[in-house]
Amino acid sequence: MSLMANYWAEKAWEITLLTFDDGQQPPHYALDPRVHHQPLALEWPSRNTYQAFVNNLTRTRRLRASLRASRPDTILSFLDKTNLQVLLATRGLGFPVVISERTVPGVYKIGRAWETLRGILYPLADAIVVQTRAVRDAFSPRIQARCRVVPNPVLAPPGPLAPSSDERRIVAVGRLDECKQFNLLIRAFARIARSHQDWFLEIWGEGPERAKLEALRNEFGLSSRVRLPGATQDVYRELRRGGIFALTSRFEGFPNALCEDMAVGLPVVSFDCPHGPREIIRDGVDGVLVLPGDLAAFSEKLVDLIDNPERRRSLACRAPDVLQRFGLERVMQEWEHVLSEVVPAKTGKG
């Protein structure tokens, strides 16, 4: 969203970014000063179901007032529950609404009530943007009719594409939560660690699974070879210090970290999980896909790349093609095409 807002601000579009936080913390991603960022302070804890219901009603009313005040040509909403609140808040206002689904329906659960609302409200959107064809196909036919497939944009990394140093490093990037399954990555690395003493595993990110992952690492006696350095503001720098990128997610929407890895020019071994990797990785050309959850096969593919530098280089040479397939200009043209469908005569204020 920050990339898109900045891109359109550069084109002199009038962009208002409404967020649910209170604005006390600065945005994690830099915003162009021409983007009007308006924190709405709509995040409140709910102690029970009734309070959650009341909070959501209040949130929807305040959101409706803010949207009406901004009088946009188009409203673009991100994230499942936010999409539903926007669709409720805009009933009768007459503004075109484009929503962007960022999760995998049927895999990522948002709760029975929210799921029911999604089935009712999503068909009311003027357009629904999903990141992959597989996510589109997971929806009901009524929702699919509104769907447009637009991948995430990939930015060209600064500096050289090829990793610059320390190629004996397997790198992973992502939030330390259950869906990323970094526990399986540690187990896969443990299978090969003894026979490849000069290789390390580095997992960048923060999250609730840190303590469990550290305990698992220590259980295998790999405290000095499996590192969890935390979050980084310069993911490209860390990727350049790697030799292989690993993705072990249970599911993905459209894995940005995978695209960033390939843009740098790293070979990748990834579970063929639903739904993003297969639409990004060309198996055997610029990366390797493995049956989800198959630790033995994942370890074997890691060993194959570790023991075959020429194979690694071959995959790495093709990986940066991702910049042509999912480059910022190309993806933003697709977004603008979607907007032109819902607001044919106006593009410039949102």
N, C-alpha and C positions, 0 to 999 in steps of 0.2 A: 504493500500500500504506500509506503514512503517513497519507493522508487517511482511509482506511478504518479503520485502527487507532485513530486519534484519535476518529473518529466513534463507534465502538463503546465506546471507553473512556469517552466522555462519557455513554453510556447505562448505565454501571456494568458493562459486560461485562468479564470478566477476559481480557486480551489479552497473550499472550507473542509477541514478535517475535524470531525466530531469524534471524541473518544470518551469512554466511560470513566476514566480515571479522574482524580481531582487536580491533576497538574502539578502536584508538589514535587514529583520526580521528573526530570527532563526526559524527552523521548529517547529510547534506546538507539534509534536510527535518526540520523541528522535530517532535518527538514529544511527545504529552501525557505528563506525568510519571507518569500512571497506567498507561502502557504499559510492560510489563516487557521491555526490550530486552536480549537475550542474544547478544552476538557469540560465535561458535563457533571463530574462528581456523582456518578450514578452507581457506584460500586458499594453495596452495603451487605454485611453478613446476614444470613437468615437462620434463625435457631430452629425453625420448624416449617412444616408445609404451608400452614396458614400465613406465616410471616413472609415466606418466599412468594406466595401469591400476591400479597399486598405490595411487597417491594417491586415485583414485576409490573403491577398496574401503575404504580407511581413512576417507575422508570419509563414506561411506555408513554405516559402523559407528558412527562418533561421532554422526552425525546421528540414527541409530536410538536410541542411548542417550539423547540429549537429548529426543527426542520422547516416548519412553517415560516419562522422568522428569516431563515436564510434564503428562501424562495429560489431553490436551485432549478436549473434546466433538467438535471438528472441527479438521482440519488444512487450511489454505489455503496453497497454494504458488504462487509466481509464477516465471516464466521457464522456458524449455524444458529446459535441462540440469538445472536445480534440480528441476523437476517430475519428471524421470526418477529422480533420486537419491532424492527423497522417496518415490516409488512403490516403489522397491526397498527403501528403509529401513523402510517401514511394512508390508511383507508379513507377515501373521500377527499383527500387533498389534491388529487389530480396530477401529482408529480410522477414521471416515469421512474420506476425502481428496477435497478439491476442488482441482483444479489450474487455473491461469489461463495460457493461451497468449497471449503478448504479441507474437509475430512472425507472419510470413506463411509458412506451410509451402509448399514448392515454389519460393519466391522467395528467402527468407533461408536459406542453407545452414548446417546445424550439423554436418556431417560424416556420412559413410556409416554408421558404427557407431551414432551417436546417432540418425540417422533410422530405422534398423532398430529400435532400442530403442523409439523413439516409437510405431512401428506396433504393437509388442508390448504395451507397458506402458500407453499412454494408455487403452485400453478397460477397464483395471482400475480406473481412477479412478471414484469415485462420481458425479462431475460434472466437466465440462470447461467452463470459462468462456472464451469468445472475445469479441472486441470488436466484430466485424462479421459480418453474414450471409455476406459473401464469404469470410472466413477459415474459417467453419464449412464452407462448401461445398467448400473446398479439401482437406478431409480425406476419408479413406475412409468408406464408409457405417458401418462398425463404430464409428469414432470420432465421426462426426456424431450417432449415436444418443445419445451422452453429452453432447453440446454444448448449452450455453445461451448466448445472445447477451446480453451486458451491456456497454454502452459505458462509457467512462471518465466520471467525473463532472466537471462544469465548475463552478468556483467563481465566484461573482459578484465582479467586480473592485471594489476599494474606490474610492470617489469617483465622478465623473461617467463616463458611458459614452462620450461622444463624445471624439475626440482633442482635446487642448487647445491644441496649438501646432505650428508647423512642419510643415504638411501636405505639403510637397514632399519627401517621403521615402518610398522603398520599403523596407519592413522585412521581414527574414526571421529566423527563430529556429531553431536546431537544432545538433546536434553537427556539427563540421566533418569529416565523413567522406564516403566515396564515395557512399553510398546517398542522401544528401541532395542531391547533384548541384548544389552551389552554383556549380560551374564553369559550368554551363549558365545559371544565373541571371546571373552576371557577363557571359556572352556575350550574353544577351538584353538586358541593360541597355546593353551597349556598342553595340548596334544603334540605340538610341534616344537615347543620351547627347548626341550632337552637336546634335540637333534640340530637345532639352529641357534646356538648360544649367542651369536652376535646380533640377533634381531630383537627388537623391542616392540611393545604395543603401547600406543598413546591414545587415550580417549578424551577428547576435548568437550567440555560441557558441564553444566550443573543440574542438580535435580534431586528428587527425594530418594533415589536408589543409591546415592553415593556410599553410604555406610555398608550396604549389602555388597556392593561391588568391591569395595576395599576389603571386606571380610573374605570374599571369595578369592580375590587375588592372593591374599595372605595365606589362605588355606592351601593353595597350590604352591606356596613358597616362591611367589613371583613378585614380591614387593618392590624389588629393584628393577624389574623388567616390564611391569605393567604400570603405567603412569596415568593418573587422572589429574591433570594440572588445573582444571576448572574452565571457566568460560574465557573466550578470547575475542578481542575487538578486531583482530587481524587474522582471519581464518586462512587467507591466502599464504601468509608467511609461514604458518604452521604446516600447511599442506606441502609447501615447497621443500620442507625438511623431511618429507616422508618418501617412502619407496612404493607402498601399496596402500590403497584406500579400501576400507572394509565397511560394509553395510549389512547389519543383521536384523533389521526391523521386522516386527510382526506384520505391520502394514504401514503404508505411506500414502500421502496425498500426491505431492510432487516434491521429491526430496531435494531441497535447495543445496544441501551439503554435497550431495552426489554430483550435481551440476558444477558446483564450484571446484570440486576435486578434478573433474574431467577438464574443466577450463584451464586449470593449471598444467595438466598433462601428466596425471597419475593414472596408472592402471588400477582397475577396481574389481573387487570380488564382492558380489552382492547376492543376498537371498532374492529369489524371484517372487517377492511378496506382493500382495495387492496394495497399491495399484500402479505405482509410479515407475519402478526400475525398468520394467520391460519396454516402456515407451521412451526411455532415455538411452539405455545401454543397448548397443547392437552386439549381441552375444558372440564372442570370439573375434570381434572386430575392434572394439574399443573398451571392452570389459568382459567379465565372466559372470554369468548367472548360475545360481545354485538352487536346487529345490529347497523351499522354505523349511527351516528347522533341521536340515540334514547336516549335522556337525561334522561327520566323517568326510563328506564330500567337500564341505567348506574348507576344512583343514587341508585336504588333498589339493584343492585349487590354490590355496596360499603357498603350499610347498612347491607346486608346479611353477608359480611365478618367482618364488624366492630362488629356486635352483636353476631358473632359466632367464638370465638377464636379457637375452635377445627377445624372448617372448614378452617380457615386461616392456621393453623399449618399443616393440611393435604395437602393443595396445596403447601405450602412452602417446605414440605419434598420432594416432587417430582420435584420441579422446578429445582434443580441443575442437574437433568438428562441432561439438555441442554449442559453440559460440555462433556458428552459422545457423544451426537448426533452431536455437532458442535465444537468439540475440535480442537486445532491448528494442531496437528499432522495429524488428519484425514482429515481436510480441505486442508492442504498443500499437502497431497498425491493426492487429487483430482486435485489440480492445476498442480502438476507435471505430472499427467496423461494427462492433456490437452496439456501441453508443449511437451510431448513425442509424441503426435499425429502429431504435426506440425513440430517438429524437431526430428525425431526418433533417429538419431545418435548422437545428441549433446544436452546436458543440462549442463549448467554451466556458460554461459555468457549472460547477458541480460540488 
